[in-house]
Amino acid sequence: MNATIVSAEAKARLTEAVNHYTPPAPEKYRVLNEVKESIIALRERKASYETIRAMLHENAGIEVSHQAVARYCREVLDTAKLKKPRHPKTPAAEPPASAQAELAARPPSGQLRPRGSRSADSKNL
């Protein structure tokens, strides 16, 4: 049996190479990769994709759509907006007595209020 033994040094080099590997950007974004740093800087300054598209066209002669810039930012730069975490509403304090009286006068939710202007309802109170 012919056993191939890989040295510890070779395994370490391979592990290091694997840990630092980043896949190449798709060919369709080759031109945008050349101005990647400028796009990153513009996005950090809250520039819209349309603004970036216009600047690329005017200053570098790069013809792309704002949709292509948006896809590039999401797919290559991984700048998809994260949803803001929802903060639970704090329990409301006891409403003042005047508000409690108004709430008691309202029909229960699910029941319809008779049609008419709201100002007329408030004049009757």
Backbone torsions as a table, in degrees:
resi	resn	phi	psi	omega
1	MET	NA	134.3	-178.3
2	ASN	-102.0	102.3	-177.1
3	ALA	-96.7	129.7	176.3
4	THR	-97.8	127.2	-179.2
5	ILE	-110.7	126.0	179.2
6	VAL	-95.0	129.3	-177.5
7	SER	-67.4	157.8	178.8
8	ALA	-63.4	-35.6	178.6
9	GLU	-64.5	-41.6	179.1
10	ALA	-66.1	-39.4	178.2
11	LYS	-64.5	-39.8	179.8
12	ALA	-64.8	-42.4	177.9
13	ARG	-62.6	-43.3	179.4
14	LEU	-63.4	-44.5	179.2
15	THR	-60.8	-42.5	178.6
16	GLU	-63.0	-43.8	179.2
17	ALA	-64.0	-40.3	179.3
18	VAL	-65.0	-42.7	-178.8
19	ASN	-65.4	-27.7	-178.3
20	HIS	-102.2	6.7	-178.5
21	TYR	-75.5	131.2	169.9
22	THR	-127.1	132.1	-177.6
23	PRO	-65.4	146.2	179.5
24	PRO	-67.5	149.9	177.6
25	ALA	-66.9	148.8	178.0
26	PRO	-57.1	149.4	-178.2
27	GLU	-57.8	-30.8	-177.6
28	LYS	-65.0	-19.3	-179.7
29	TYR	-104.7	15.1	-176.4
30	ARG	-55.9	-45.0	-178.1
31	VAL	-67.1	-40.9	-179.2
32	LEU	-69.1	-29.7	177.2
33	ASN	-63.7	-28.1	179.4
34	GLU	-69.0	-22.5	179.6
35	VAL	-119.7	28.5	-175.9
36	LYS	-55.4	-46.5	-177.1
37	GLU	-62.3	-37.9	178.5
38	SER	-66.8	-40.7	178.8
39	ILE	-64.3	-42.9	178.4
40	ILE	-60.3	-45.6	-179.0
41	ALA	-63.1	-40.7	179.2
42	LEU	-66.0	-41.3	179.2
43	ARG	-65.9	-35.9	177.3
44	GLU	-64.7	-27.1	178.3
45	ARG	-92.3	14.5	175.7
46	LYS	66.7	28.1	176.4
47	ALA	-71.3	139.7	178.6
48	SER	-74.1	164.1	178.4
49	TYR	-63.9	-36.0	178.2
50	GLU	-65.4	-40.2	177.9
51	THR	-63.9	-43.1	178.7
52	ILE	-62.7	-43.5	178.8
53	ARG	-58.5	-45.6	-178.7
54	ALA	-64.5	-42.2	-179.7
55	MET	-66.0	-39.5	177.5
56	LEU	-62.5	-40.8	-179.3
57	HIS	-68.5	-48.5	-175.3
58	GLU	-70.6	-37.7	-172.3
59	ASN	-100.4	-26.1	-176.8
60	ALA	-123.0	-2.9	179.8
61	GLY	69.1	22.4	-179.5
62	ILE	-91.7	122.3	179.8
63	GLU	-98.5	105.1	174.3
64	VAL	-141.2	161.0	176.0
65	SER	-88.6	161.9	177.2
66	HIS	-67.1	-26.4	176.3
67	GLN	-67.1	-37.6	178.2
68	ALA	-66.1	-38.2	177.4
69	VAL	-64.5	-42.7	179.5
70	ALA	-62.5	-44.7	178.8
71	ARG	-63.3	-41.7	178.5
72	TYR	-59.2	-46.1	-179.6
73	CYS	-63.3	-40.9	-179.4
74	ARG	-72.1	-46.6	-172.8
75	GLU	-81.8	-41.0	-174.1
76	VAL	-96.5	-47.1	-177.5
77	LEU	-86.0	-13.2	178.6
78	ASP	56.0	50.1	-178.9
79	THR	-107.0	28.4	177.8
80	ALA	-59.9	136.6	-179.8
81	LYS	-67.6	133.7	175.1
82	LEU	-86.4	142.8	177.2
83	LYS	-67.8	138.4	178.4
84	LYS	-69.8	137.6	179.5
85	PRO	-66.1	139.6	178.6
86	ARG	-79.0	132.8	176.7
87	HIS	-96.9	128.5	179.9
88	PRO	-64.0	142.7	179.4
89	LYS	-68.9	138.3	178.3
90	THR	-75.5	142.7	-179.2
91	PRO	-61.8	134.6	-177.8
92	ALA	-72.4	145.7	176.5
93	ALA	-71.5	166.2	178.3
94	GLU	-57.2	125.6	-179.5
95	PRO	-66.8	153.1	179.0
96	PRO	-61.8	162.8	-175.7
97	ALA	-58.3	-38.1	-179.1
98	SER	-64.9	-37.5	178.5
99	ALA	-70.8	-35.4	178.9
100	GLN	-64.4	-39.4	179.0
101	ALA	-65.1	-39.5	179.1
102	GLU	-66.1	-41.2	178.5
103	LEU	-64.3	-37.1	-179.6
104	ALA	-68.1	-30.2	-178.5
105	ALA	-78.1	-17.1	-178.9
106	ARG	-75.3	148.0	174.0
107	PRO	-70.5	151.2	178.7
108	PRO	-57.8	147.9	-179.5
109	SER	-62.7	144.9	-176.4
110	GLY	103.6	-24.8	175.6
111	GLN	-94.3	141.5	-177.4
112	LEU	-85.3	144.7	175.7
113	ARG	-85.1	142.3	178.4
114	PRO	-60.9	146.2	-178.5
115	ARG	-68.2	148.8	179.4
116	GLY	150.8	173.4	-178.7
117	SER	-75.4	147.4	179.2
118	ARG	-69.5	-31.9	-179.2
119	SER	-65.1	-34.8	177.8
120	ALA	-65.1	-38.2	178.6
121	ASP	-64.0	-41.9	-176.5
122	SER	-71.6	-26.6	178.6
123	LYS	-71.9	-26.8	-178.5
124	ASN	-77.7	-15.2	-177.6
125	LEU	-80.2	NA	NA
